[in-house]
Amino acid sequence: MEIIKREIKGIYIIERVVELPDETRKYYIGQSIDIFNRFNQHCSERNPGIDEAIDNLGVESFSFRILEKVESSNMLNDCESKWIKDYRGKYGDEQMYNIAQTKNDRK
C-alpha cells in the first residue's frame, strides 16, 4: 500500500495546555501551505515566542489543531488575521504568543 502525503494549507493554533503560576493558557495562531511540516518546525527551532516556549516546556505541554483549511494560498493572510482578531478579542493580547504577523501587529 502506498502512503500519499497531502499538504494541508490553512490556519492552525498551538495552545499551551499546562497552566503556569500566575499565567493562564496561551495561544499561537499561524498559517502555512503545509501545516504539519510547519508544526514540526515549531518543535525543532528556537525562535522567540512559541518555538522557545515549546523548547522550554516540552511539546507535551501544547495542543495543536487546525482551525481552518483553505483552497488557495492567497486566502491565508486574511484568514489568519480573522482568527488572531477572534482570539485576541476573547483572551487579550497578553494571552497570545504571536509577536507579529503579516497584517497583525501586536498592540
N, CA, C and O atoms as CSV, one atom per row, in Angstrom:
chain,resi,resn,atom,element,x,y,z
A,1,MET,N,N,0.840,-1.173,0.000
A,1,MET,CA,C,0.000,0.000,0.000
A,1,MET,C,C,0.886,1.238,0.000
A,1,MET,O,O,1.841,1.332,0.771
A,2,GLU,N,N,0.564,2.171,-0.860
A,2,GLU,CA,C,1.318,3.416,-0.975
A,2,GLU,C,C,0.686,4.485,-0.084
A,2,GLU,O,O,-0.529,4.683,-0.103
A,3,ILE,N,N,1.520,5.167,0.692
A,3,ILE,CA,C,1.042,6.246,1.540
A,3,ILE,C,C,1.196,7.548,0.776
A,3,ILE,O,O,2.276,7.860,0.276
A,4,ILE,N,N,0.124,8.299,0.689
A,4,ILE,CA,C,0.143,9.577,-0.015
A,4,ILE,C,C,0.154,10.687,1.022
A,4,ILE,O,O,-0.719,10.751,1.887
A,5,LYS,N,N,1.139,11.551,0.930
A,5,LYS,CA,C,1.235,12.683,1.849
A,5,LYS,C,C,0.557,13.884,1.200
A,5,LYS,O,O,0.914,14.297,0.097
A,6,ARG,N,N,-0.398,14.418,1.885
A,6,ARG,CA,C,-1.078,15.601,1.388
A,6,ARG,C,C,-0.708,16.792,2.245
A,6,ARG,O,O,-0.762,16.740,3.473
A,7,GLU,N,N,-0.341,17.844,1.587
A,7,GLU,CA,C,-0.066,19.087,2.299
A,7,GLU,C,C,-1.389,19.801,2.535
A,7,GLU,O,O,-2.211,19.932,1.627
A,8,ILE,N,N,-1.579,20.253,3.746
A,8,ILE,CA,C,-2.802,20.970,4.087
A,8,ILE,C,C,-2.465,22.438,4.261
A,8,ILE,O,O,-1.629,22.803,5.088
A,9,LYS,N,N,-3.129,23.283,3.467
A,9,LYS,CA,C,-2.997,24.732,3.575
A,9,LYS,C,C,-4.054,25.226,4.551
A,9,LYS,O,O,-5.210,24.807,4.503
A,10,GLY,N,N,-3.639,26.122,5.435
A,10,GLY,CA,C,-4.646,26.679,6.317
A,10,GLY,C,C,-4.086,27.369,7.535
A,10,GLY,O,O,-2.916,27.749,7.597
A,11,ILE,N,N,-4.972,27.515,8.500
A,11,ILE,CA,C,-4.689,28.220,9.752
A,11,ILE,C,C,-4.698,27.193,10.880
A,11,ILE,O,O,-5.579,26.336,10.946
A,12,TYR,N,N,-3.712,27.289,11.762
A,12,TYR,CA,C,-3.605,26.350,12.882
A,12,TYR,C,C,-3.447,27.121,14.178
A,12,TYR,O,O,-3.118,28.308,14.184
A,13,ILE,N,N,-3.688,26.425,15.270
A,13,ILE,CA,C,-3.492,27.007,16.593
A,13,ILE,C,C,-2.648,26.048,17.424
A,13,ILE,O,O,-2.843,24.833,17.395
A,14,ILE,N,N,-1.714,26.621,18.160
A,14,ILE,CA,C,-0.950,25.881,19.160
A,14,ILE,C,C,-1.342,26.491,20.503
A,14,ILE,O,O,-1.186,27.692,20.721
A,15,GLU,N,N,-1.847,25.658,21.386
A,15,GLU,CA,C,-2.327,26.132,22.685
A,15,GLU,C,C,-1.500,25.503,23.794
A,15,GLU,O,O,-1.324,24.286,23.845
A,16,ARG,N,N,-0.997,26.351,24.677
A,16,ARG,CA,C,-0.313,25.811,25.854
A,16,ARG,C,C,-1.397,25.309,26.792
A,16,ARG,O,O,-2.229,26.085,27.261
A,17,VAL,N,N,-1.387,24.025,27.061
A,17,VAL,CA,C,-2.449,23.417,27.859
A,17,VAL,C,C,-2.079,23.281,29.335
A,17,VAL,O,O,-2.950,23.029,30.167
A,18,VAL,N,N,-0.807,23.444,29.667
A,18,VAL,CA,C,-0.429,23.439,31.079
A,18,VAL,C,C,-0.467,24.874,31.585
A,18,VAL,O,O,-0.046,25.807,30.900
A,19,GLU,N,N,-0.979,25.026,32.789
A,19,GLU,CA,C,-1.008,26.357,33.371
A,19,GLU,C,C,0.237,26.554,34.217
A,19,GLU,O,O,0.677,25.657,34.937
A,20,LEU,N,N,0.784,27.738,34.111
A,20,LEU,CA,C,1.965,28.104,34.880
A,20,LEU,C,C,1.542,29.022,36.015
A,20,LEU,O,O,0.481,29.642,35.931
A,21,PRO,N,N,2.336,29.129,37.072
A,21,PRO,CA,C,1.996,30.048,38.161
A,21,PRO,C,C,1.786,31.461,37.613
A,21,PRO,O,O,2.599,31.966,36.839
A,22,ASP,N,N,0.701,32.080,38.021
A,22,ASP,CA,C,0.375,33.461,37.624
A,22,ASP,C,C,0.136,33.624,36.127
A,22,ASP,O,O,0.225,34.739,35.611
A,23,GLU,N,N,-0.164,32.543,35.423
A,23,GLU,CA,C,-0.392,32.654,33.992
A,23,GLU,C,C,-1.373,31.585,33.539
A,23,GLU,O,O,-1.204,30.409,33.860
A,24,THR,N,N,-2.394,31.986,32.796
A,24,THR,CA,C,-3.347,31.018,32.259
A,24,THR,C,C,-2.874,30.548,30.886
A,24,THR,O,O,-1.754,30.845,30.471
A,25,ARG,N,N,-3.718,29.830,30.201
A,25,ARG,CA,C,-3.357,29.290,28.892
A,25,ARG,C,C,-2.944,30.401,27.933
A,25,ARG,O,O,-3.325,31.562,28.085
A,26,LYS,N,N,-2.162,30.007,26.952
A,26,LYS,CA,C,-1.662,30.950,25.975
A,26,LYS,C,C,-1.782,30.320,24.591
A,26,LYS,O,O,-1.754,29.096,24.461
A,27,TYR,N,N,-1.916,31.159,23.548
A,27,TYR,CA,C,-2.230,30.683,22.211
A,27,TYR,C,C,-1.288,31.256,21.166
A,27,TYR,O,O,-0.784,32.371,21.297
A,28,TYR,N,N,-1.064,30.463,20.127
A,28,TYR,CA,C,-0.348,30.939,18.946
A,28,TYR,C,C,-1.170,30.529,17.729
A,28,TYR,O,O,-1.536,29.362,17.587
A,29,ILE,N,N,-1.454,31.472,16.867
A,29,ILE,CA,C,-2.174,31.187,15.636
A,29,ILE,C,C,-1.241,31.460,14.478
A,29,ILE,O,O,-0.611,32.515,14.409
A,30,GLY,N,N,-1.154,30.501,13.563
A,30,GLY,CA,C,-0.269,30.640,12.421
A,30,GLY,C,C,-0.920,30.150,11.148
A,30,GLY,O,O,-2.030,29.616,11.156
A,31,GLN,N,N,-0.206,30.343,10.055
A,31,GLN,CA,C,-0.670,29.921,8.743
A,31,GLN,C,C,0.443,29.156,8.051
A,31,GLN,O,O,1.623,29.354,8.341
A,32,SER,N,N,0.059,28.285,7.140
A,32,SER,CA,C,1.073,27.550,6.392
A,32,SER,C,C,0.457,26.911,5.157
A,32,SER,O,O,-0.742,26.635,5.107
A,33,ILE,N,N,1.306,26.685,4.163
A,33,ILE,CA,C,0.872,25.917,2.997
A,33,ILE,C,C,1.068,24.424,3.253
A,33,ILE,O,O,0.614,23.592,2.468
A,34,ASP,N,N,1.747,24.084,4.358
A,34,ASP,CA,C,1.929,22.691,4.783
A,34,ASP,C,C,1.922,22.686,6.318
A,34,ASP,O,O,2.974,22.741,6.955
A,35,ILE,N,N,0.741,22.622,6.886
A,35,ILE,CA,C,0.551,22.803,8.327
A,35,ILE,C,C,1.380,21.831,9.170
A,35,ILE,O,O,1.994,22.247,10.153
A,36,PHE,N,N,1.408,20.563,8.810
A,36,PHE,CA,C,2.120,19.593,9.648
A,36,PHE,C,C,3.629,19.807,9.600
A,36,PHE,O,O,4.310,19.648,10.613
A,37,ASN,N,N,4.144,20.158,8.454
A,37,ASN,CA,C,5.563,20.488,8.352
A,37,ASN,C,C,5.876,21.727,9.206
A,37,ASN,O,O,6.908,21.779,9.875
A,38,ARG,N,N,4.996,22.706,9.177
A,38,ARG,CA,C,5.214,23.924,9.967
A,38,ARG,C,C,5.211,23.613,11.461
A,38,ARG,O,O,6.022,24.160,12.208
A,39,PHE,N,N,4.312,22.747,11.898
A,39,PHE,CA,C,4.287,22.375,13.314
A,39,PHE,C,C,5.602,21.718,13.715
A,39,PHE,O,O,6.135,22.002,14.787
A,40,ASN,N,N,6.125,20.847,12.867
A,40,ASN,CA,C,7.420,20.221,13.144
A,40,ASN,C,C,8.527,21.266,13.242
A,40,ASN,O,O,9.435,21.129,14.060
A,41,GLN,N,N,8.459,22.298,12.424
A,41,GLN,CA,C,9.448,23.382,12.521
A,41,GLN,C,C,9.350,24.085,13.867
A,41,GLN,O,O,10.371,24.387,14.485
A,42,HIS,N,N,8.132,24.348,14.327
A,42,HIS,CA,C,7.956,24.980,15.642
A,42,HIS,C,C,8.599,24.132,16.740
A,42,HIS,O,O,9.136,24.671,17.708
A,43,CYS,N,N,8.544,22.819,16.592
A,43,CYS,CA,C,9.079,21.917,17.614
A,43,CYS,C,C,10.590,21.743,17.529
A,43,CYS,O,O,11.199,21.230,18.467
A,44,SER,N,N,11.196,22.151,16.445
A,44,SER,CA,C,12.635,21.928,16.283
A,44,SER,C,C,13.457,23.213,16.223
A,44,SER,O,O,14.687,23.157,16.240
A,45,GLU,N,N,12.803,24.359,16.154
A,45,GLU,CA,C,13.533,25.634,16.102
A,45,GLU,C,C,13.471,26.323,17.457
A,45,GLU,O,O,12.700,25.926,18.331
A,46,ARG,N,N,14.285,27.355,17.623
A,46,ARG,CA,C,14.325,28.067,18.903
A,46,ARG,C,C,14.106,29.552,18.718
A,46,ARG,O,O,14.785,30.357,19.356
A,47,ASN,N,N,13.179,29.933,17.865
A,47,ASN,CA,C,12.859,31.343,17.678
A,47,ASN,C,C,12.101,31.863,18.896
A,47,ASN,O,O,11.436,31.090,19.585
A,48,PRO,N,N,12.195,33.167,19.168
A,48,PRO,CA,C,11.446,33.729,20.299
A,48,PRO,C,C,9.946,33.484,20.131
A,48,PRO,O,O,9.448,33.388,19.010
A,49,GLY,N,N,9.246,33.386,21.229
A,49,GLY,CA,C,7.803,33.177,21.172
A,49,GLY,C,C,7.448,31.722,21.334
A,49,GLY,O,O,7.925,31.060,22.256
A,50,ILE,N,N,6.615,31.218,20.445
A,50,ILE,CA,C,6.088,29.868,20.591
A,50,ILE,C,C,7.169,28.799,20.492
A,50,ILE,O,O,7.135,27.828,21.247
A,51,ASP,N,N,8.129,28.951,19.581
A,51,ASP,CA,C,9.188,27.939,19.444
A,51,ASP,C,C,9.977,27.796,20.737
A,51,ASP,O,O,10.254,26.683,21.186
A,52,GLU,N,N,10.331,28.907,21.321
A,52,GLU,CA,C,11.088,28.907,22.574
A,52,GLU,C,C,10.264,28.294,23.716
A,52,GLU,O,O,10.796,27.565,24.553
A,53,ALA,N,N,8.956,28.602,23.737
A,53,ALA,CA,C,8.090,28.043,24.776
A,53,ALA,C,C,7.995,26.526,24.640
A,53,ALA,O,O,8.047,25.810,25.640
A,54,ILE,N,N,7.855,26.031,23.412
A,54,ILE,CA,C,7.799,24.582,23.193
A,54,ILE,C,C,9.105,23.939,23.620
A,54,ILE,O,O,9.100,22.876,24.242
A,55,ASP,N,N,10.221,24.571,23.295
A,55,ASP,CA,C,11.525,24.030,23.683
A,55,ASP,C,C,11.676,24.000,25.204
A,55,ASP,O,O,12.176,23.022,25.759
A,56,ASN,N,N,11.249,25.063,25.875
A,56,ASN,CA,C,11.407,25.158,27.329
A,56,ASN,C,C,10.453,24.246,28.103
A,56,ASN,O,O,10.857,23.626,29.086
A,57,LEU,N,N,9.190,24.159,27.668
A,57,LEU,CA,C,8.177,23.422,28.419
A,57,LEU,C,C,7.961,21.999,27.920
A,57,LEU,O,O,7.385,21.176,28.632
A,58,GLY,N,N,8.414,21.701,26.709
A,58,GLY,CA,C,8.206,20.379,26.113
A,58,GLY,C,C,6.945,20.341,25.273
A,58,GLY,O,O,5.939,20.968,25.605
A,59,VAL,N,N,7.014,19.604,24.192
A,59,VAL,CA,C,5.895,19.536,23.248
A,59,VAL,C,C,4.626,18.992,23.897
A,59,VAL,O,O,3.522,19.324,23.464
A,60,GLU,N,N,4.767,18.161,24.928
A,60,GLU,CA,C,3.589,17.600,25.600
A,60,GLU,C,C,2.782,18.646,26.359
A,60,GLU,O,O,1.671,18.359,26.802
A,61,SER,N,N,3.315,19.845,26.518
A,61,SER,CA,C,2.614,20.931,27.198
A,61,SER,C,C,1.718,21.730,26.262
A,61,SER,O,O,1.113,22.720,26.673
A,62,PHE,N,N,1.631,21.302,25.006
A,62,PHE,CA,C,0.893,22.047,23.982
A,62,PHE,C,C,-0.039,21.136,23.205
A,62,PHE,O,O,0.231,19.948,23.029
A,63,SER,N,N,-1.145,21.715,22.742
A,63,SER,CA,C,-2.013,21.003,21.803
A,63,SER,C,C,-1.941,21.740,20.465
A,63,SER,O,O,-1.640,22.933,20.409
A,64,PHE,N,N,-2.221,21.007,19.404
A,64,PHE,CA,C,-2.127,21.537,18.047
A,64,PHE,C,C,-3.410,21.163,17.320
A,64,PHE,O,O,-3.806,19.998,17.284
A,65,ARG,N,N,-4.061,22.188,16.734
A,65,ARG,CA,C,-5.297,21.933,15.990
A,65,ARG,C,C,-5.313,22.757,14.707
A,65,ARG,O,O,-4.716,23.830,14.632
A,66,ILE,N,N,-5.990,22.247,13.730
A,66,ILE,CA,C,-6.238,23.003,12.507
A,66,ILE,C,C,-7.535,23.768,12.712
A,66,ILE,O,O,-8.569,23.176,13.023
A,67,LEU,N,N,-7.482,25.079,12.540
A,67,LEU,CA,C,-8.678,25.914,12.690
A,67,LEU,C,C,-9.466,26.019,11.394
A,67,LEU,O,O,-10.697,26.038,11.398
A,68,GLU,N,N,-8.735,26.086,10.282
A,68,GLU,CA,C,-9.412,26.296,9.001
A,68,GLU,C,C,-8.520,25.841,7.861
A,68,GLU,O,O,-7.341,26.192,7.810
A,69,LYS,N,N,-9.074,25.068,6.956
A,69,LYS,CA,C,-8.371,24.708,5.724
A,69,LYS,C,C,-8.758,25.710,4.655
A,69,LYS,O,O,-9.896,26.177,4.615
A,70,VAL,N,N,-7.807,26.043,3.784
A,70,VAL,CA,C,-8.095,26.963,2.677
A,70,VAL,C,C,-7.708,26.300,1.365
A,70,VAL,O,O,-6.825,25.443,1.322
A,71,GLU,N,N,-8.367,26.701,0.317
A,71,GLU,CA,C,-8.081,26.165,-1.016
A,71,GLU,C,C,-6.905,26.870,-1.666
A,71,GLU,O,O,-6.122,26.254,-2.389
A,72,SER,N,N,-6.783,28.168,-1.404
A,72,SER,CA,C,-5.769,28.980,-2.077
A,72,SER,C,C,-4.855,29.660,-1.064
A,72,SER,O,O,-5.306,30.144,-0.025
A,73,SER,N,N,-3.578,29.688,-1.380
A,73,SER,CA,C,-2.612,30.379,-0.515
A,73,SER,C,C,-2.926,31.860,-0.391
A,73,SER,O,O,-2.551,32.492,0.596
A,74,ASN,N,N,-3.605,32.418,-1.375
A,74,ASN,CA,C,-3.972,33.838,-1.342
A,74,ASN,C,C,-4.923,34.162,-0.197
A,74,ASN,O,O,-5.060,35.326,0.179
A,75,MET,N,N,-5.575,33.164,0.356
A,75,MET,CA,C,-6.541,33.369,1.436
A,75,MET,C,C,-5.892,33.362,2.821
A,75,MET,O,O,-6.530,33.751,3.799
A,76,LEU,N,N,-4.643,32.929,2.916
A,76,LEU,CA,C,-4.020,32.699,4.223
A,76,LEU,C,C,-3.937,33.950,5.091
A,76,LEU,O,O,-4.307,33.895,6.264
A,77,ASN,N,N,-3.469,35.066,4.560
A,77,ASN,CA,C,-3.318,36.270,5.385
A,77,ASN,C,C,-4.641,36.730,5.973
A,77,ASN,O,O,-4.722,37.033,7.163
A,78,ASP,N,N,-5.684,36.785,5.142
A,78,ASP,CA,C,-6.986,37.239,5.634
A,78,ASP,C,C,-7.570,36.286,6.668
A,78,ASP,O,O,-8.130,36.722,7.674
A,79,CYS,N,N,-7.438,34.981,6.421
A,79,CYS,CA,C,-7.969,34.000,7.370
A,79,CYS,C,C,-7.204,34.039,8.691
A,79,CYS,O,O,-7.801,33.963,9.765
A,80,GLU,N,N,-5.890,34.158,8.604
A,80,GLU,CA,C,-5.084,34.245,9.824
A,80,GLU,C,C,-5.459,35.489,10.623
A,80,GLU,O,O,-5.608,35.422,11.843
A,81,SER,N,N,-5.611,36.610,9.949
A,81,SER,CA,C,-5.999,37.853,10.625
A,81,SER,C,C,-7.334,37.698,11.345
A,81,SER,O,O,-7.498,38.163,12.473
A,82,LYS,N,N,-8.275,37.048,10.692
A,82,LYS,CA,C,-9.602,36.825,11.282
A,82,LYS,C,C,-9.489,36.023,12.573
A,82,LYS,O,O,-10.100,36.385,13.578
A,83,TRP,N,N,-8.709,34.932,12.560
A,83,TRP,CA,C,-8.574,34.085,13.742
A,83,TRP,C,C,-7.804,34.776,14.860
A,83,TRP,O,O,-8.164,34.648,16.030
A,84,ILE,N,N,-6.753,35.504,14.516
A,84,ILE,CA,C,-5.997,36.223,15.551
A,84,ILE,C,C,-6.884,37.279,16.203
A,84,ILE,O,O,-6.880,37.431,17.425
A,85,LYS,N,N,-7.631,37.995,15.398
A,85,LYS,CA,C,-8.546,39.011,15.936
A,85,LYS,C,C,-9.565,38.357,16.867
A,85,LYS,O,O,-9.866,38.899,17.931
A,86,ASP,N,N,-10.093,37.206,16.480
A,86,ASP,CA,C,-11.064,36.493,17.297
A,86,ASP,C,C,-10.462,36.089,18.650
A,86,ASP,O,O,-11.070,36.323,19.694
A,87,TYR,N,N,-9.279,35.490,18.629
A,87,TYR,CA,C,-8.654,35.043,19.882
A,87,TYR,C,C,-8.192,36.219,20.738
A,87,TYR,O,O,-8.304,36.165,21.963
A,88,ARG,N,N,-7.682,37.265,20.126
A,88,ARG,CA,C,-7.312,38.448,20.917
A,88,ARG,C,C,-8.537,39.073,21.561
A,88,ARG,O,O,-8.471,39.560,22.690
A,89,GLY,N,N,-9.656,39.060,20.845
A,89,GLY,CA,C,-10.903,39.593,21.402
A,89,GLY,C,C,-11.391,38.781,22.593
A,89,GLY,O,O,-11.897,39.343,23.564
A,90,LYS,N,N,-11.242,37.467,22.522
A,90,LYS,CA,C,-11.691,36.587,23.607
A,90,LYS,C,C,-10.746,36.597,24.798
A,90,LYS,O,O,-11.202,36.624,25.941
A,91,TYR,N,N,-9.426,36.578,24.554
A,91,TYR,CA,C,-8.465,36.323,25.619
A,91,TYR,C,C,-7.494,37.472,25.894
A,91,TYR,O,O,-6.827,37.472,26.928
A,92,GLY,N,N,-7.403,38.436,25.003
A,92,GLY,CA,C,-6.496,39.560,25.205
A,92,GLY,C,C,-5.136,39.327,24.574
A,92,GLY,O,O,-4.716,38.186,24.379
A,93,ASP,N,N,-4.463,40.398,24.262
A,93,ASP,CA,C,-3.163,40.351,23.596
A,93,ASP,C,C,-2.109,39.621,24.421
A,93,ASP,O,O,-1.243,38.950,23.861
A,94,GLU,N,N,-2.175,39.745,25.740
A,94,GLU,CA,C,-1.165,39.127,26.603
A,94,GLU,C,C,-1.254,37.600,26.609
A,94,GLU,O,O,-0.317,36.936,27.051
A,95,GLN,N,N,-2.352,37.037,26.131
A,95,GLN,CA,C,-2.509,35.586,26.080
A,95,GLN,C,C,-2.076,34.995,24.733
A,95,GLN,O,O,-2.277,33.809,24.473
A,96,MET,N,N,-1.485,35.831,23.889
A,96,MET,CA,C,-1.071,35.381,22.560
A,96,MET,C,C,0.452,35.304,22.490
A,96,MET,O,O,1.149,36.209,22.948
A,97,TYR,N,N,0.959,34.219,21.914
A,97,TYR,CA,C,2.384,34.104,21.633
A,97,TYR,C,C,2.761,34.867,20.369
A,97,TYR,O,O,3.937,35.156,20.148
A,98,ASN,N,N,1.777,35.194,19.541
A,98,ASN,CA,C,2.063,35.895,18.289
A,98,ASN,C,C,2.786,37.200,18.576
A,98,ASN,O,O,2.321,38.023,19.364
A,99,ILE,N,N,3.931,37.378,17.925
A,99,ILE,CA,C,4.697,38.607,18.072
A,99,ILE,C,C,4.315,39.577,16.968
A,99,ILE,O,O,4.005,40.737,17.241
A,100,ALA,N,N,4.333,39.121,15.738
A,100,ALA,CA,C,3.927,39.942,14.603
A,100,ALA,C,C,3.490,39.020,13.481
A,100,ALA,O,O,4.020,37.919,13.329
A,101,GLN,N,N,2.558,39.457,12.725
A,101,GLN,CA,C,2.068,38.713,11.577
A,101,GLN,C,C,2.016,39.671,10.392
A,101,GLN,O,O,2.217,40.876,10.547
A,102,THR,N,N,1.753,39.142,9.239
A,102,THR,CA,C,1.696,39.959,8.038
A,102,THR,C,C,0.801,41.170,8.214
A,102,THR,O,O,1.191,42.292,7.891
A,103,LYS,N,N,-0.397,40.945,8.725
A,103,LYS,CA,C,-1.353,42.038,8.896
A,103,LYS,C,C,-1.738,42.236,10.362
A,103,LYS,O,O,-2.695,42.956,10.648
A,104,ASN,N,N,-1.026,41.624,11.282
A,104,ASN,CA,C,-1.470,41.587,12.665
A,104,ASN,C,C,-0.397,42.109,13.609
A,104,ASN,O,O,0.255,41.337,14.313
A,105,ASP,N,N,-0.222,43.403,13.617
A,105,ASP,CA,C,0.753,43.986,14.534
A,105,ASP,C,C,0.300,43.809,15.966
A,105,ASP,O,O,-0.885,43.927,16.281
A,106,ARG,N,N,1.246,43.529,16.816
A,106,ARG,CA,C,0.967,43.376,18.240
A,106,ARG,C,C,0.741,44.741,18.843
A,106,ARG,O,O,1.418,45.703,18.480
A,107,LYS,N,N,-0.198,44.838,19.757
A,107,LYS,CA,C,-0.502,46.122,20.408
A,107,LYS,C,C,0.633,46.559,21.286
A,107,LYS,O,O,0.557,47.615,21.913
